[in-house]
Amino acid sequence: MTPLPEVFMGYNIKPIDFKKFTELCYMLERYGKVQVKDIQGFEYPKNYYSATFQSESNRFNMYMNCYCSYLAFGVVQDEGISFIQNAALKSLINSYYPCIYVVPMNELSKNIQQAHIAQFSHNGRAALKVWLPLTMGEALFSWFFD
């Protein structure tokens, strides 16, 4: 089970430097894996940075929670983000950025369990209950996390 660190909500913590995310995006482009189409920084009330990539076969996005180094790939759908796997990019990221955790697609669709939030502070648990994300993906990469 992927742990859900309380810092992902951004309470009393500064965001990860956006420059690091941008460097990661352009590193993936330099290695010829993708073409960077757009990079977006933090925009309240989102809790993530995002980049739009074009590969040989499709267009997709990369998301990184701006408070913890959790990352995922996805495609924007009408109902939100549909998470996808990208083994080639995951392998490259793991090699060059071992401090970034690429969350497996199957973990992102799992419902948040009591075990995920057991170590949260009282305020963290209360905030999550008000906010009501259902899955790990909805919590880590939310456009309305406040």
MARMARGU-455011 format. One record per atom (N, C-alpha, C): residue in three letters; atom name; x, y negated, z. Coordinates in nm, 4 decimals. Layout:
<recs>
{rec ALA, CA, {X, Y, Z}} ...
</recs>
This chain:
<recs>
{rec MET, N, {0.0848, 0.1183, 0.0000}} {rec MET, CA, {0.0000, 0.0000, 0.0000}} {rec MET, C, {0.0894, -0.1246, 0.0000}} {rec THR, N, {0.0609, -0.2137, -0.0934}} {rec THR, CA, {0.1348, -0.3398, -0.1009}} {rec THR, C, {0.0954, -0.4276, 0.0168}} {rec PRO, N, {0.1923, -0.4766, 0.0947}} {rec PRO, CA, {0.1571, -0.5657, 0.2057}} {rec PRO, C, {0.1069, -0.7000, 0.1529}} {rec LEU, N, {0.0210, -0.7619, 0.2281}} {rec LEU, CA, {-0.0321, -0.8939, 0.1945}} {rec LEU, C, {0.0245, -0.9922, 0.2961}} {rec PRO, N, {0.1310, -1.0636, 0.2605}} {rec PRO, CA, {0.1909, -1.1561, 0.3575}} {rec PRO, C, {0.1009, -1.2772, 0.3798}} {rec GLU, N, {0.0843, -1.3160, 0.5036}} {rec GLU, CA, {-0.0038, -1.4289, 0.5357}} {rec GLU, C, {0.0384, -1.5575, 0.4656}} {rec VAL, N, {0.1653, -1.5720, 0.4347}} {rec VAL, CA, {0.2123, -1.6958, 0.3716}} {rec VAL, C, {0.1528, -1.7181, 0.2331}} {rec PHE, N, {0.0924, -1.6156, 0.1713}} {rec PHE, CA, {0.0386, -1.6326, 0.0361}} {rec PHE, C, {-0.0678, -1.7417, 0.0307}} {rec MET, N, {-0.1287, -1.7748, 0.1455}} {rec MET, CA, {-0.2334, -1.8768, 0.1494}} {rec MET, C, {-0.1759, -2.0176, 0.1482}} {rec GLY, N, {-0.0499, -2.0314, 0.1852}} {rec GLY, CA, {0.0140, -2.1616, 0.1796}} {rec GLY, C, {-0.0073, -2.2504, 0.3002}} {rec TYR, N, {-0.0570, -2.1939, 0.4095}} {rec TYR, CA, {-0.0769, -2.2758, 0.5291}} {rec TYR, C, {0.0558, -2.2984, 0.6002}} {rec ASN, N, {0.0890, -2.4239, 0.6216}} {rec ASN, CA, {0.2108, -2.4636, 0.6928}} {rec ASN, C, {0.3386, -2.4108, 0.6287}} {rec ILE, N, {0.3400, -2.4048, 0.4974}} {rec ILE, CA, {0.4592, -2.3599, 0.4251}} {rec ILE, C, {0.4664, -2.4369, 0.2929}} {rec LYS, N, {0.5867, -2.4677, 0.2519}} {rec LYS, CA, {0.6042, -2.5375, 0.1245}} {rec LYS, C, {0.6024, -2.4365, 0.0100}} {rec PRO, N, {0.5563, -2.4780, -0.1072}} {rec PRO, CA, {0.5580, -2.3872, -0.2225}} {rec PRO, C, {0.7007, -2.3511, -0.2640}} {rec ILE, N, {0.7137, -2.2368, -0.3273}} {rec ILE, CA, {0.8400, -2.1962, -0.3881}} {rec ILE, C, {0.8728, -2.2992, -0.4957}} {rec ASP, N, {0.9983, -2.3296, -0.5117}} {rec ASP, CA, {1.0420, -2.4283, -0.6105}} {rec ASP, C, {0.9944, -2.3871, -0.7503}} {rec PHE, N, {0.9161, -2.4735, -0.8133}} {rec PHE, CA, {0.8615, -2.4477, -0.9467}} {rec PHE, C, {0.9728, -2.4256, -1.0488}} {rec LYS, N, {1.0870, -2.4877, -1.0261}} {rec LYS, CA, {1.2006, -2.4725, -1.1168}} {rec LYS, C, {1.2427, -2.3258, -1.1273}} {rec LYS, N, {1.2340, -2.2509, -1.0179}} {rec LYS, CA, {1.2714, -2.1088, -1.0195}} {rec LYS, C, {1.1776, -2.0293, -1.1099}} {rec PHE, N, {1.0484, -2.0624, -1.1037}} {rec PHE, CA, {0.9517, -1.9948, -1.1903}} {rec PHE, C, {0.9797, -2.0282, -1.3371}} {rec THR, N, {1.0066, -2.1544, -1.3637}} {rec THR, CA, {1.0364, -2.1985, -1.5001}} {rec THR, C, {1.1614, -2.1286, -1.5534}} {rec GLU, N, {1.2653, -2.1190, -1.4701}} {rec GLU, CA, {1.3878, -2.0493, -1.5101}} {rec GLU, C, {1.3596, -1.9035, -1.5434}} {rec LEU, N, {1.2759, -1.8390, -1.4639}} {rec LEU, CA, {1.2383, -1.7003, -1.4898}} {rec LEU, C, {1.1705, -1.6885, -1.6265}} {rec CYS, N, {1.0774, -1.7775, -1.6550}} {rec CYS, CA, {1.0052, -1.7734, -1.7829}} {rec CYS, C, {1.1008, -1.7847, -1.9008}} {rec TYR, N, {1.1923, -1.8795, -1.8935}} {rec TYR, CA, {1.2850, -1.8995, -2.0050}} {rec TYR, C, {1.3916, -1.7910, -2.0125}} {rec MET, N, {1.4229, -1.7269, -1.9019}} {rec MET, CA, {1.5129, -1.6124, -1.9058}} {rec MET, C, {1.4472, -1.4989, -1.9840}} {rec LEU, N, {1.3188, -1.4755, -1.9603}} {rec LEU, CA, {1.2476, -1.3707, -2.0336}} {rec LEU, C, {1.2447, -1.4020, -2.1830}} {rec GLU, N, {1.2330, -1.5298, -2.2161}} {rec GLU, CA, {1.2348, -1.5693, -2.3571}} {rec GLU, C, {1.3741, -1.5489, -2.4176}} {rec ARG, N, {1.4788, -1.5863, -2.3442}} {rec ARG, CA, {1.6163, -1.5707, -2.3944}} {rec ARG, C, {1.6491, -1.4258, -2.4274}} {rec TYR, N, {1.5936, -1.3336, -2.3496}} {rec TYR, CA, {1.6186, -1.1924, -2.3746}} {rec TYR, C, {1.5321, -1.1375, -2.4871}} {rec GLY, N, {1.4565, -1.2251, -2.5533}} {rec GLY, CA, {1.3795, -1.1854, -2.6701}} {rec GLY, C, {1.2549, -1.1048, -2.6414}} {rec LYS, N, {1.2111, -1.1057, -2.5169}} {rec LYS, CA, {1.0933, -1.0262, -2.4813}} {rec LYS, C, {0.9628, -1.0988, -2.5106}} {rec VAL, N, {0.9634, -1.2318, -2.4973}} {rec VAL, CA, {0.8416, -1.3112, -2.5165}} {rec VAL, C, {0.8790, -1.4485, -2.5706}} {rec GLN, N, {0.7778, -1.5174, -2.6197}} {rec GLN, CA, {0.7923, -1.6581, -2.6540}} {rec GLN, C, {0.7067, -1.7357, -2.5548}} {rec VAL, N, {0.7661, -1.8345, -2.4881}} {rec VAL, CA, {0.6930, -1.9154, -2.3907}} {rec VAL, C, {0.6063, -2.0152, -2.4667}} {rec LYS, N, {0.4755, -2.0114, -2.4401}} {rec LYS, CA, {0.3818, -2.1043, -2.5031}} {rec LYS, C, {0.3450, -2.2190, -2.4104}} {rec ASP, N, {0.3367, -2.1910, -2.2802}} {rec ASP, CA, {0.2944, -2.2926, -2.1838}} {rec ASP, C, {0.3356, -2.2480, -2.0442}} {rec ILE, N, {0.3722, -2.3431, -1.9607}} {rec ILE, CA, {0.4021, -2.3158, -1.8201}} {rec ILE, C, {0.3260, -2.4183, -1.7375}} {rec GLN, N, {0.2528, -2.3691, -1.6378}} {rec GLN, CA, {0.1756, -2.4584, -1.5515}} {rec GLN, C, {0.2212, -2.4438, -1.4074}} {rec GLY, N, {0.2429, -2.5572, -1.3441}} {rec GLY, CA, {0.2812, -2.5595, -1.2039}} {rec GLY, C, {0.1603, -2.5530, -1.1131}} {rec PHE, N, {0.1846, -2.5826, -0.9886}} {rec PHE, CA, {0.0790, -2.5816, -0.8879}} {rec PHE, C, {-0.0216, -2.6928, -0.9163}} {rec GLU, N, {-0.1467, -2.6565, -0.9175}} {rec GLU, CA, {-0.2567, -2.7517, -0.9302}} {rec GLU, C, {-0.3608, -2.7127, -0.8259}} {rec TYR, N, {-0.3778, -2.7978, -0.7259}} {rec TYR, CA, {-0.4782, -2.7703, -0.6237}} {rec TYR, C, {-0.6138, -2.7520, -0.6911}} {rec PRO, N, {-0.6924, -2.6524, -0.6558}} {rec PRO, CA, {-0.6803, -2.5601, -0.5430}} {rec PRO, C, {-0.6217, -2.4230, -0.5767}} {rec LYS, N, {-0.5494, -2.4054, -0.6865}} {rec LYS, CA, {-0.4878, -2.2770, -0.7179}} {rec LYS, C, {-0.3750, -2.2468, -0.6189}} {rec ASN, N, {-0.3418, -2.1194, -0.6079}} {rec ASN, CA, {-0.2285, -2.0814, -0.5241}} {rec ASN, C, {-0.1198, -2.0108, -0.6052}} {rec TYR, N, {-0.1126, -2.0420, -0.7337}} {rec TYR, CA, {-0.0150, -1.9749, -0.8186}} {rec TYR, C, {0.0366, -2.0668, -0.9291}} {rec TYR, N, {0.1532, -2.0276, -0.9821}} {rec TYR, CA, {0.2081, -2.0855, -1.1042}} {rec TYR, C, {0.1699, -1.9896, -1.2168}} {rec SER, N, {0.1629, -2.0390, -1.3389}} {rec SER, CA, {0.1317, -1.9491, -1.4498}} {rec SER, C, {0.2086, -1.9881, -1.5750}} {rec ALA, N, {0.2298, -1.8894, -1.6592}} {rec ALA, CA, {0.2936, -1.9106, -1.7888}} {rec ALA, C, {0.2161, -1.8301, -1.8919}} {rec THR, N, {0.2021, -1.8866, -2.0093}} {rec THR, CA, {0.1402, -1.8157, -2.1210}} {rec THR, C, {0.2517, -1.7727, -2.2147}} {rec PHE, N, {0.2507, -1.6438, -2.2483}} {rec PHE, CA, {0.3526, -1.5852, -2.3346}} {rec PHE, C, {0.2892, -1.5282, -2.4608}} {rec GLN, N, {0.3677, -1.5240, -2.5654}} {rec GLN, CA, {0.3310, -1.4527, -2.6872}} {rec GLN, C, {0.4366, -1.3458, -2.7081}} {rec SER, N, {0.3920, -1.2221, -2.7222}} {rec SER, CA, {0.4844, -1.1139, -2.7551}} {rec SER, C, {0.4577, -1.0754, -2.9005}} {rec GLU, N, {0.5229, -0.9720, -2.9473}} {rec GLU, CA, {0.5002, -0.9281, -3.0850}} {rec GLU, C, {0.3548, -0.8904, -3.1087}} {rec SER, N, {0.2912, -0.8352, -3.0068}} {rec SER, CA, {0.1569, -0.7804, -3.0277}} {rec SER, C, {0.0430, -0.8570, -2.9613}} {rec ASN, N, {0.0707, -0.9371, -2.8605}} {rec ASN, CA, {-0.0416, -1.0034, -2.7923}} {rec ASN, C, {0.0015, -1.1276, -2.7143}} {rec ARG, N, {-0.0988, -1.1994, -2.6704}} {rec ARG, CA, {-0.0796, -1.3177, -2.5860}} {rec ARG, C, {-0.1280, -1.2791, -2.4462}} {rec PHE, N, {-0.0495, -1.3155, -2.3446}} {rec PHE, CA, {-0.0854, -1.2827, -2.2069}} {rec PHE, C, {-0.0228, -1.3852, -2.1144}} {rec ASN, N, {-0.0545, -1.3743, -1.9875}} {rec ASN, CA, {-0.0054, -1.4684, -1.8872}} {rec ASN, C, {0.0758, -1.3966, -1.7810}} {rec MET, N, {0.1624, -1.4739, -1.7182}} {rec MET, CA, {0.2353, -1.4267, -1.6010}} {rec MET, C, {0.1977, -1.5211, -1.4877}} {rec TYR, N, {0.1684, -1.4644, -1.3728}} {rec TYR, CA, {0.1267, -1.5421, -1.2559}} {rec TYR, C, {0.2224, -1.5131, -1.1416}} {rec MET, N, {0.2593, -1.6178, -1.0681}} {rec MET, CA, {0.3378, -1.5983, -0.9467}} {rec MET, C, {0.2764, -1.6813, -0.8355}} {rec ASN, N, {0.2449, -1.6145, -0.7252}} {rec ASN, CA, {0.1933, -1.6867, -0.6098}} {rec ASN, C, {0.2971, -1.7907, -0.5714}} {rec CYS, N, {0.2536, -1.9142, -0.5488}} {rec CYS, CA, {0.3535, -2.0194, -0.5241}} {rec CYS, C, {0.3992, -2.0262, -0.3788}} {rec TYR, N, {0.3550, -1.9346, -0.2947}} {rec TYR, CA, {0.3985, -1.9342, -0.1544}} {rec TYR, C, {0.4741, -1.8071, -0.1164}} {rec CYS, N, {0.4589, -1.7033, -0.1947}} {rec CYS, CA, {0.5387, -1.5818, -0.1754}} {rec CYS, C, {0.5769, -1.5315, -0.3145}} {rec SER, N, {0.6837, -1.4605, -0.3247}} {rec SER, CA, {0.7367, -1.4206, -0.4556}} {rec SER, C, {0.6683, -1.2954, -0.5092}} {rec TYR, N, {0.5360, -1.2987, -0.5165}} {rec TYR, CA, {0.4583, -1.1903, -0.5755}} {rec TYR, C, {0.4166, -1.2338, -0.7151}} {rec LEU, N, {0.4321, -1.1444, -0.8106}} {rec LEU, CA, {0.4103, -1.1776, -0.9500}} {rec LEU, C, {0.3232, -1.0716, -1.0158}} {rec ALA, N, {0.2461, -1.1124, -1.1173}} {rec ALA, CA, {0.1624, -1.0188, -1.1924}} {rec ALA, C, {0.1439, -1.0701, -1.3345}} {rec PHE, N, {0.1009, -0.9798, -1.4208}} {rec PHE, CA, {0.0703, -1.0135, -1.5593}} {rec PHE, C, {-0.0791, -0.9956, -1.5805}} {rec GLY, N, {-0.1362, -1.0780, -1.6670}} {rec GLY, CA, {-0.2792, -1.0663, -1.6913}} {rec GLY, C, {-0.3233, -1.1384, -1.8164}} {rec VAL, N, {-0.4508, -1.1172, -1.8469}} {rec VAL, CA, {-0.5171, -1.1823, -1.9588}} {rec VAL, C, {-0.6393, -1.2518, -1.9018}} {rec VAL, N, {-0.6605, -1.3761, -1.9428}} {rec VAL, CA, {-0.7764, -1.4509, -1.8935}} {rec VAL, C, {-0.9016, -1.3990, -1.9631}} {rec GLN, N, {-1.0005, -1.3636, -1.8828}} {rec GLN, CA, {-1.1308, -1.3188, -1.9322}} {rec GLN, C, {-1.2361, -1.4163, -1.8819}} {rec ASP, N, {-1.3584, -1.4040, -1.9315}} {rec ASP, CA, {-1.4667, -1.4909, -1.8846}} {rec ASP, C, {-1.4869, -1.4808, -1.7342}} {rec GLU, N, {-1.4702, -1.3605, -1.6795}} {rec GLU, CA, {-1.4949, -1.3380, -1.5375}} {rec GLU, C, {-1.3711, -1.3547, -1.4511}} {rec GLY, N, {-1.2618, -1.4000, -1.5087}} {rec GLY, CA, {-1.1402, -1.4217, -1.4307}} {rec GLY, C, {-1.0200, -1.3578, -1.4977}} {rec ILE, N, {-0.9247, -1.3164, -1.4174}} {rec ILE, CA, {-0.8017, -1.2564, -1.4688}} {rec ILE, C, {-0.8187, -1.1054, -1.4755}} {rec SER, N, {-0.7866, -1.0486, -1.5895}} {rec SER, CA, {-0.7795, -0.9036, -1.6043}} {rec SER, C, {-0.6308, -0.8681, -1.6011}} {rec PHE, N, {-0.5884, -0.8020, -1.4949}} {rec PHE, CA, {-0.4466, -0.7729, -1.4768}} {rec PHE, C, {-0.4023, -0.6602, -1.5687}} {rec ILE, N, {-0.2789, -0.6720, -1.6172}} {rec ILE, CA, {-0.2211, -0.5737, -1.7083}} {rec ILE, C, {-0.0817, -0.5357, -1.6591}} {rec GLN, N, {-0.0295, -0.4273, -1.7145}} {rec GLN, CA, {0.1077, -0.3865, -1.6857}} {rec GLN, C, {0.1973, -0.4326, -1.7992}} {rec ASN, N, {0.3205, -0.4602, -1.7669}} {rec ASN, CA, {0.4208, -0.4883, -1.8688}} {rec ASN, C, {0.5527, -0.4326, -1.8162}} {rec ALA, N, {0.5760, -0.3064, -1.8487}} {rec ALA, CA, {0.6917, -0.2350, -1.7941}} {rec ALA, C, {0.8243, -0.2985, -1.8357}} {rec ALA, N, {0.8328, -0.3484, -1.9589}} {rec ALA, CA, {0.9587, -0.4072, -2.0063}} {rec ALA, C, {0.9940, -0.5328, -1.9276}} {rec LEU, N, {0.8954, -0.6213, -1.9075}} {rec LEU, CA, {0.9227, -0.7433, -1.8314}} {rec LEU, C, {0.9466, -0.7124, -1.6846}} {rec LYS, N, {0.8720, -0.6166, -1.6312}} {rec LYS, CA, {0.8917, -0.5788, -1.4910}} {rec LYS, C, {1.0348, -0.5295, -1.4693}} {rec SER, N, {1.0836, -0.4474, -1.5592}} {rec SER, CA, {1.2194, -0.3944, -1.5475}} {rec SER, C, {1.3232, -0.5063, -1.5538}} {rec LEU, N, {1.3033, -0.5998, -1.6451}} {rec LEU, CA, {1.3957, -0.7127, -1.6580}} {rec LEU, C, {1.3941, -0.8001, -1.5327}} {rec ILE, N, {1.2751, -0.8275, -1.4814}} {rec ILE, CA, {1.2623, -0.9089, -1.3596}} {rec ILE, C, {1.3275, -0.8379, -1.2411}} {rec ASN, N, {1.3019, -0.7074, -1.2287}} {rec ASN, CA, {1.3618, -0.6314, -1.1187}} {rec ASN, C, {1.5144, -0.6343, -1.1243}} {rec SER, N, {1.5700, -0.6354, -1.2448}} {rec SER, CA, {1.7159, -0.6363, -1.2609}} {rec SER, C, {1.7785, -0.7704, -1.2246}} {rec TYR, N, {1.7133, -0.8792, -1.2652}} {rec TYR, CA, {1.7737, -1.0118, -1.2484}} {rec TYR, C, {1.7179, -1.0920, -1.1312}} {rec TYR, N, {1.6001, -1.0573, -1.0863}} {rec TYR, CA, {1.5362, -1.1297, -0.9756}} {rec TYR, C, {1.4817, -1.0284, -0.8736}} {rec PRO, N, {1.5693, -0.9578, -0.8033}} {rec PRO, CA, {1.5217, -0.8544, -0.7112}} {rec PRO, C, {1.4366, -0.9083, -0.5958}} {rec CYS, N, {1.4422, -1.0383, -0.5709}} {rec CYS, CA, {1.3619, -1.0955, -0.4626}} {rec CYS, C, {1.2166, -1.1190, -0.5054}} {rec ILE, N, {1.1863, -1.1035, -0.6337}} {rec ILE, CA, {1.0486, -1.1184, -0.6823}} {rec ILE, C, {0.9857, -0.9804, -0.6909}} {rec TYR, N, {0.8666, -0.9677, -0.6355}} {rec TYR, CA, {0.7960, -0.8400, -0.6362}} {rec TYR, C, {0.6869, -0.8433, -0.7426}} {rec VAL, N, {0.6993, -0.7583, -0.8441}} {rec VAL, CA, {0.5955, -0.7454, -0.9457}} {rec VAL, C, {0.4929, -0.6465, -0.8905}} {rec VAL, N, {0.3752, -0.6983, -0.8574}} {rec VAL, CA, {0.2716, -0.6167, -0.7936}} {rec VAL, C, {0.2130, -0.5214, -0.8977}} {rec PRO, N, {0.2100, -0.3908, -0.8668}} {rec PRO, CA, {0.1524, -0.2954, -0.9621}} {rec PRO, C, {0.0053, -0.3266, -0.9908}} {rec MET, N, {-0.0343, -0.3059, -1.1158}} {rec MET, CA, {-0.1702, -0.3363, -1.1591}} {rec MET, C, {-0.2749, -0.2651, -1.0721}} {rec ASN, N, {-0.2497, -0.1395, -1.0383}} {rec ASN, CA, {-0.3477, -0.0656, -0.9573}} {rec ASN, C, {-0.3627, -0.1239, -0.8170}} {rec GLU, N, {-0.2587, -0.1871, -0.7640}} {rec GLU, CA, {-0.2672, -0.2503, -0.6317}} {rec GLU, C, {-0.3505, -0.3781, -0.6363}} {rec LEU, N, {-0.3441, -0.4501, -0.7476}} {rec LEU, CA, {-0.4163, -0.5767, -0.7598}} {rec LEU, C, {-0.5672, -0.5584, -0.7588}} {rec SER, N, {-0.6136, -0.4429, -0.8032}} {rec SER, CA, {-0.7582, -0.4185, -0.8072}} {rec SER, C, {-0.8119, -0.3573, -0.6780}} {rec LYS, N, {-0.7239, -0.3252, -0.5841}} {rec LYS, CA, {-0.7684, -0.2661, -0.4575}} {rec LYS, C, {-0.8331, -0.3709, -0.3684}} {rec ASN, N, {-0.9369, -0.3284, -0.2996}} {rec ASN, CA, {-1.0033, -0.4177, -0.2047}} {rec ASN, C, {-0.9112, -0.4475, -0.0869}} {rec ILE, N, {-0.9230, -0.5677, -0.0351}} {rec ILE, CA, {-0.8478, -0.6055, 0.0844}} {rec ILE, C, {-0.9037, -0.5257, 0.2018}} {rec GLN, N, {-0.8146, -0.4619, 0.2743}} {rec GLN, CA, {-0.8528, -0.3784, 0.3875}} {rec GLN, C, {-0.8117, -0.4466, 0.5182}} {rec GLN, N, {-0.8678, -0.4008, 0.6255}} {rec GLN, CA, {-0.8311, -0.4525, 0.7572}} {rec GLN, C, {-0.6811, -0.4368, 0.7814}} {rec ALA, N, {-0.6238, -0.3283, 0.7287}} {rec ALA, CA, {-0.4801, -0.3057, 0.7459}} {rec ALA, C, {-0.3967, -0.4159, 0.6803}} {rec HIS, N, {-0.4479, -0.4751, 0.5726}} {rec HIS, CA, {-0.3754, -0.5834, 0.5054}} {rec HIS, C, {-0.3641, -0.7068, 0.5945}} {rec ILE, N, {-0.4671, -0.7342, 0.6725}} {rec ILE, CA, {-0.4715, -0.8596, 0.7483}} {rec ILE, C, {-0.4528, -0.8408, 0.8987}} {rec ALA, N, {-0.4206, -0.7193, 0.9405}} {rec ALA, CA, {-0.4060, -0.6910, 1.0835}} {rec ALA, C, {-0.2982, -0.7775, 1.1488}} {rec GLN, N, {-0.1924, -0.8087, 1.0756}} {rec GLN, CA, {-0.0823, -0.8872, 1.1317}} {rec GLN, C, {-0.1015, -1.0381, 1.1150}} {rec PHE, N, {-0.2109, -1.0797, 1.0517}} {rec PHE, CA, {-0.2364, -1.2227, 1.0328}} {rec PHE, C, {-0.2664, -1.2893, 1.1661}} {rec SER, N, {-0.2386, -1.4171, 1.1741}} {rec SER, CA, {-0.2770, -1.4942, 1.2922}} {rec SER, C, {-0.4291, -1.5053, 1.2956}} {rec HIS, N, {-0.4818, -1.5472, 1.4086}} {rec HIS, CA, {-0.6265, -1.5679, 1.4206}} {rec HIS, C, {-0.6757, -1.6648, 1.3130}} {rec ASN, N, {-0.6018, -1.7748, 1.2942}} {rec ASN, CA, {-0.6408, -1.8740, 1.1935}} {rec ASN, C, {-0.6349, -1.8168, 1.0522}} {rec GLY, N, {-0.5365, -1.7346, 1.0247}} {rec GLY, CA, {-0.5244, -1.6718, 0.8928}} {rec GLY, C, {-0.6402, -1.5788, 0.8633}} {rec ARG, N, {-0.6783, -1.4976, 0.9623}} {rec ARG, CA, {-0.7933, -1.4071, 0.9433}} {rec ARG, C, {-0.9213, -1.4865, 0.9243}} {rec ALA, N, {-0.9383, -1.5930, 1.0011}} {rec ALA, CA, {-1.0586, -1.6764, 0.9894}} {rec ALA, C, {-1.0653, -1.7422, 0.8519}} {rec ALA, N, {-0.9525, -1.7922, 0.8039}} {rec ALA, CA, {-0.9498, -1.8574, 0.6721}} {rec ALA, C, {-0.9852, -1.7590, 0.5617}} {rec LEU, N, {-0.9329, -1.6379, 0.5713}} {rec LEU, CA, {-0.9606, -1.5373, 0.4694}} {rec LEU, C, {-1.1080, -1.4982, 0.4690}} {rec LYS, N, {-1.1695, -1.4916, 0.5865}} {rec LYS, CA, {-1.3122, -1.4571, 0.5939}} {rec LYS, C, {-1.3994, -1.5645, 0.5309}} {rec VAL, N, {-1.3615, -1.6902, 0.5467}} {rec VAL, CA, {-1.4375, -1.7999, 0.4858}} {rec VAL, C, {-1.4186, -1.7986, 0.3348}} {rec TRP, N, {-1.2996, -1.7731, 0.2922}} {rec TRP, CA, {-1.2616, -1.7770, 0.1522}} {rec TRP, C, {-1.3189, -1.6584, 0.0745}} {rec LEU, N, {-1.3207, -1.5395, 0.1335}} {rec LEU, CA, {-1.3822, -1.4183, 0.0814}} {rec LEU, C, {-1.3270, -1.3602, -0.0484}} {rec PRO, N, {-1.1973, -1.3540, -0.0676}} {rec PRO, CA, {-1.1497, -1.2788, -0.1843}} {rec PRO, C, {-1.1734, -1.1303, -0.1584}} {rec LEU, N, {-1.2111, -1.0554, -0.2595}} {rec LEU, CA, {-1.2404, -0.9140, -0.2409}} {rec LEU, C, {-1.1193, -0.8248, -0.2660}} {rec THR, N, {-1.0388, -0.8612, -0.3644}} {rec THR, CA, {-0.9268, -0.7753, -0.4018}} {rec THR, C, {-0.7930, -0.8447, -0.3765}} {rec MET, N, {-0.6886, -0.7640, -0.3801}} {rec MET, CA, {-0.5533, -0.8189, -0.3650}} {rec MET, C, {-0.5254, -0.9215, -0.4748}} {rec GLY, N, {-0.5645, -0.8904, -0.5970}} {rec GLY, CA, {-0.5416, -0.9826, -0.7081}} {rec GLY, C, {-0.6142, -1.1146, -0.6907}} {rec GLU, N, {-0.7397, -1.1077, -0.6434}} {rec GLU, CA, {-0.8172, -1.2307, -0.6207}} {rec GLU, C, {-0.7548, -1.3161, -0.5115}} {rec ALA, N, {-0.6933, -1.2527, -0.4145}} {rec ALA, CA, {-0.6306, -1.3274, -0.3048}} {rec ALA, C, {-0.4976, -1.3883, -0.3484}} {rec LEU, N, {-0.4134, -1.3083, -0.4102}} {rec LEU, CA, {-0.2795, -1.3545, -0.4463}} {rec LEU, C, {-0.2786, -1.4571, -0.5587}} {rec PHE, N, {-0.3766, -1.4478, -0.6488}} {rec PHE, CA, {-0.3797, -1.5348, -0.7665}} {rec PHE, C, {-0.5190, -1.5949, -0.7802}} {rec SER, N, {-0.5492, -1.6855, -0.6895}} {rec SER, CA, {-0.6830, -1.7432, -0.6807}} {rec SER, C, {-0.6847, -1.8873, -0.7290}} {rec TRP, N, {-0.7890, -1.9240, -0.7988}} {rec TRP, CA, {-0.8028, -2.0630, -0.8432}} {rec TRP, C, {-0.8827, -2.1457, -0.7430}} {rec PHE, N, {-0.9269, -2.0833, -0.6336}} {rec PHE, CA, {-1.0059, -2.1567, -0.5328}} {rec PHE, C, {-0.9701, -2.1112, -0.3924}} {rec PHE, N, {-0.8419, -2.1096, -0.3603}} {rec PHE, CA, {-0.7987, -2.0453, -0.2357}} {rec PHE, C, {-0.8256, -2.1253, -0.1100}} {rec ASP, N, {-0.8721, -2.2464, -0.1203}} {rec ASP, CA, {-0.8865, -2.3311, -0.0020}} {rec ASP, C, {-1.0152, -2.3019, 0.0725}} 
</recs>
